[in-house]
C-alpha cells in the first residue's frame, strides 16, 4: 500500500499538458522544487512516437529519482517496466489489477481510477495500493471525464468503503477546493493544469502543497 504522505500533492503530466517555452522536463523540475510528493507520467494524444515517449519518460524518471519522488506511469505496463517505474496507474478500461500484477510482480504500486463505490470496492478487493477518485470538478484535461463527484460525493464514497485505502482526489482541483476535499476523506490531491498550465509551476506547486499541509493539520491534529 502507498504511504499516504506520497499522495499529498500528486502531479500528473505529459507533453500535451505543457506549452512553450517550458518543456515537460522544465515543468517537472519546477514542480519538484515547489514540493510535489508524487509524479505520474501521462502522455496522451501528444503525437510522440514510442521512441520519443520512452526518451521523455527516462528524462522525467531521472528527475524524480534525483529528488526521491515516486515515479508512476499511466496505463502502459510495457512503458512502466521499461522505465523501471515505482508504480502504474490504470483506469476502468485498462488492464485489471490482477493482470498488471502478473506482469509487474509485487514491487510496483498499482493505483486505480474510480468514480463509484462499486468500482472502489472492486479495486480494493483486487489488491490496488491506492485509489484515484474523481473527477471532483469539471476538467478539460480529460476529454472523457465522467460527471463530477464534488466533495460531497467523495465523502459519501469514503464513508461507505468497507476497508481503508489511501485516496487521492483528482479532476479540476484548485487550491480553494483543498479544504473540502481533505475534509471529505482524501489523503491528497492530484492535479494537472493547476501546475502544468501555470506560468510559474514552482509557485503553483508550492501554494498547493502549503494549502494541503495546512488543512491536513486541521483534519488530523
VENKA-V37055 format. One record per residue. N is the residue number from 1. RES is the residue in one small letter. PSI is psi as a letter, one per 30 degrees, with the letter a starting at -180 (* if undefined). BURIAL is + if it has 16 or more other C-alpha atoms within 10 Angstrom, else -. Layout:
BEGIN
n=N res=RES psi=PSI burial=BURIAL
n=N res=RES psi=PSI burial=BURIAL
END
This chain:
BEGIN
n=1 res=x psi=k burial=-
n=2 res=x psi=k burial=+
n=3 res=x psi=k burial=-
n=4 res=x psi=f burial=-
n=5 res=x psi=f burial=-
n=6 res=x psi=f burial=+
n=7 res=x psi=g burial=+
n=8 res=x psi=e burial=+
n=9 res=x psi=j burial=+
n=10 res=x psi=j burial=+
n=11 res=x psi=k burial=+
n=12 res=x psi=k burial=+
n=13 res=x psi=l burial=+
n=14 res=x psi=l burial=+
n=15 res=x psi=f burial=+
n=16 res=x psi=f burial=+
n=17 res=x psi=f burial=+
n=18 res=x psi=k burial=+
n=19 res=x psi=k burial=-
n=20 res=x psi=k burial=-
n=21 res=x psi=f burial=-
n=22 res=x psi=k burial=-
n=23 res=x psi=l burial=-
n=24 res=x psi=e burial=+
n=25 res=x psi=e burial=+
n=26 res=x psi=e burial=-
n=27 res=x psi=e burial=+
n=28 res=x psi=e burial=+
n=29 res=x psi=e burial=+
n=30 res=x psi=e burial=+
n=31 res=x psi=e burial=+
n=32 res=x psi=e burial=+
n=33 res=x psi=e burial=-
n=34 res=x psi=f burial=+
n=35 res=x psi=g burial=+
n=36 res=x psi=l burial=+
n=37 res=x psi=f burial=+
n=38 res=x psi=l burial=+
n=39 res=x psi=k burial=+
n=40 res=x psi=k burial=+
n=41 res=x psi=j burial=+
n=42 res=x psi=j burial=+
n=43 res=x psi=j burial=+
n=44 res=x psi=k burial=-
n=45 res=x psi=h burial=-
n=46 res=x psi=f burial=-
n=47 res=x psi=g burial=-
n=48 res=x psi=k burial=-
n=49 res=x psi=l burial=-
n=50 res=x psi=e burial=-
n=51 res=x psi=e burial=-
n=52 res=x psi=e burial=-
n=53 res=x psi=e burial=+
n=54 res=x psi=e burial=+
n=55 res=x psi=e burial=-
n=56 res=x psi=e burial=+
n=57 res=x psi=e burial=+
n=58 res=x psi=e burial=+
n=59 res=x psi=e burial=-
n=60 res=x psi=e burial=+
n=61 res=x psi=e burial=+
n=62 res=x psi=e burial=+
n=63 res=x psi=e burial=+
n=64 res=x psi=e burial=+
n=65 res=x psi=e burial=-
n=66 res=x psi=e burial=-
n=67 res=x psi=g burial=-
n=68 res=x psi=h burial=-
n=69 res=x psi=k burial=+
n=70 res=x psi=k burial=+
n=71 res=x psi=j burial=+
n=72 res=x psi=k burial=+
n=73 res=x psi=k burial=+
n=74 res=x psi=k burial=+
n=75 res=x psi=e burial=+
n=76 res=x psi=j burial=+
n=77 res=x psi=e burial=+
n=78 res=x psi=e burial=-
n=79 res=x psi=e burial=+
n=80 res=x psi=e burial=+
n=81 res=x psi=e burial=+
n=82 res=x psi=e burial=-
n=83 res=x psi=f burial=+
n=84 res=x psi=h burial=+
n=85 res=x psi=l burial=+
n=86 res=x psi=f burial=+
n=87 res=x psi=l burial=+
n=88 res=x psi=k burial=+
n=89 res=x psi=k burial=+
n=90 res=x psi=l burial=+
n=91 res=x psi=a burial=-
n=92 res=x psi=f burial=-
n=93 res=x psi=g burial=-
n=94 res=x psi=a burial=+
n=95 res=x psi=k burial=-
n=96 res=x psi=l burial=-
n=97 res=x psi=e burial=+
n=98 res=x psi=e burial=-
n=99 res=x psi=e burial=-
n=100 res=x psi=e burial=+
n=101 res=x psi=e burial=+
n=102 res=x psi=e burial=-
n=103 res=x psi=e burial=-
n=104 res=x psi=f burial=+
n=105 res=x psi=a burial=-
n=106 res=x psi=g burial=-
n=107 res=x psi=f burial=-
n=108 res=x psi=k burial=+
n=109 res=x psi=k burial=+
n=110 res=x psi=j burial=+
n=111 res=x psi=l burial=+
n=112 res=x psi=k burial=+
n=113 res=x psi=k burial=+
n=114 res=x psi=l burial=+
n=115 res=x psi=f burial=+
n=116 res=x psi=l burial=-
n=117 res=x psi=e burial=+
n=118 res=x psi=e burial=-
n=119 res=x psi=e burial=+
n=120 res=x psi=e burial=+
n=121 res=x psi=e burial=+
n=122 res=x psi=e burial=-
n=123 res=x psi=e burial=+
n=124 res=x psi=e burial=+
n=125 res=x psi=e burial=-
n=126 res=x psi=f burial=-
n=127 res=x psi=g burial=+
n=128 res=x psi=k burial=+
n=129 res=x psi=f burial=+
n=130 res=x psi=l burial=+
n=131 res=x psi=k burial=+
n=132 res=x psi=j burial=+
n=133 res=x psi=k burial=+
n=134 res=x psi=a burial=+
n=135 res=x psi=k burial=+
n=136 res=x psi=e burial=+
n=137 res=x psi=l burial=+
n=138 res=x psi=k burial=+
n=139 res=x psi=k burial=+
n=140 res=x psi=f burial=-
n=141 res=x psi=f burial=-
n=142 res=x psi=j burial=-
n=143 res=x psi=f burial=-
n=144 res=x psi=g burial=-
n=145 res=x psi=k burial=-
n=146 res=x psi=a burial=-
n=147 res=x psi=k burial=-
n=148 res=x psi=k burial=+
n=149 res=x psi=e burial=+
n=150 res=x psi=l burial=+
n=151 res=x psi=e burial=+
n=152 res=x psi=e burial=-
n=153 res=x psi=e burial=+
n=154 res=x psi=e burial=+
n=155 res=x psi=e burial=+
n=156 res=x psi=e burial=-
n=157 res=x psi=e burial=+
n=158 res=x psi=e burial=+
n=159 res=x psi=f burial=-
n=160 res=x psi=f burial=-
n=161 res=x psi=k burial=-
n=162 res=x psi=f burial=-
n=163 res=x psi=k burial=-
n=164 res=x psi=k burial=-
n=165 res=x psi=k burial=+
n=166 res=x psi=k burial=+
n=167 res=x psi=k burial=+
n=168 res=x psi=k burial=+
n=169 res=x psi=k burial=+
n=170 res=x psi=l burial=+
n=171 res=x psi=j burial=+
n=172 res=x psi=g burial=+
n=173 res=x psi=k burial=+
n=174 res=x psi=l burial=+
n=175 res=x psi=e burial=+
n=176 res=x psi=f burial=-
n=177 res=x psi=f burial=+
n=178 res=x psi=e burial=+
n=179 res=x psi=e burial=+
n=180 res=x psi=e burial=+
n=181 res=x psi=e burial=+
n=182 res=x psi=e burial=+
n=183 res=x psi=f burial=+
n=184 res=x psi=f burial=+
n=185 res=x psi=f burial=+
n=186 res=x psi=l burial=+
n=187 res=x psi=f burial=+
n=188 res=x psi=a burial=+
n=189 res=x psi=k burial=+
n=190 res=x psi=k burial=+
n=191 res=x psi=l burial=+
n=192 res=x psi=d burial=+
n=193 res=x psi=f burial=+
n=194 res=x psi=f burial=+
n=195 res=x psi=e burial=+
n=196 res=x psi=e burial=+
n=197 res=x psi=g burial=-
n=198 res=x psi=l burial=+
n=199 res=x psi=f burial=-
n=200 res=x psi=i burial=-
n=201 res=x psi=e burial=+
n=202 res=x psi=e burial=+
n=203 res=x psi=e burial=+
n=204 res=x psi=e burial=+
n=205 res=x psi=e burial=+
n=206 res=x psi=e burial=+
n=207 res=x psi=e burial=-
n=208 res=x psi=e burial=+
n=209 res=x psi=e burial=+
n=210 res=x psi=e burial=-
n=211 res=x psi=e burial=+
n=212 res=x psi=e burial=+
n=213 res=x psi=e burial=-
n=214 res=x psi=e burial=-
n=215 res=x psi=e burial=+
n=216 res=x psi=e burial=+
n=217 res=x psi=e burial=-
n=218 res=x psi=e burial=-
n=219 res=x psi=e burial=-
n=220 res=x psi=i burial=-
n=221 res=x psi=* burial=-
END
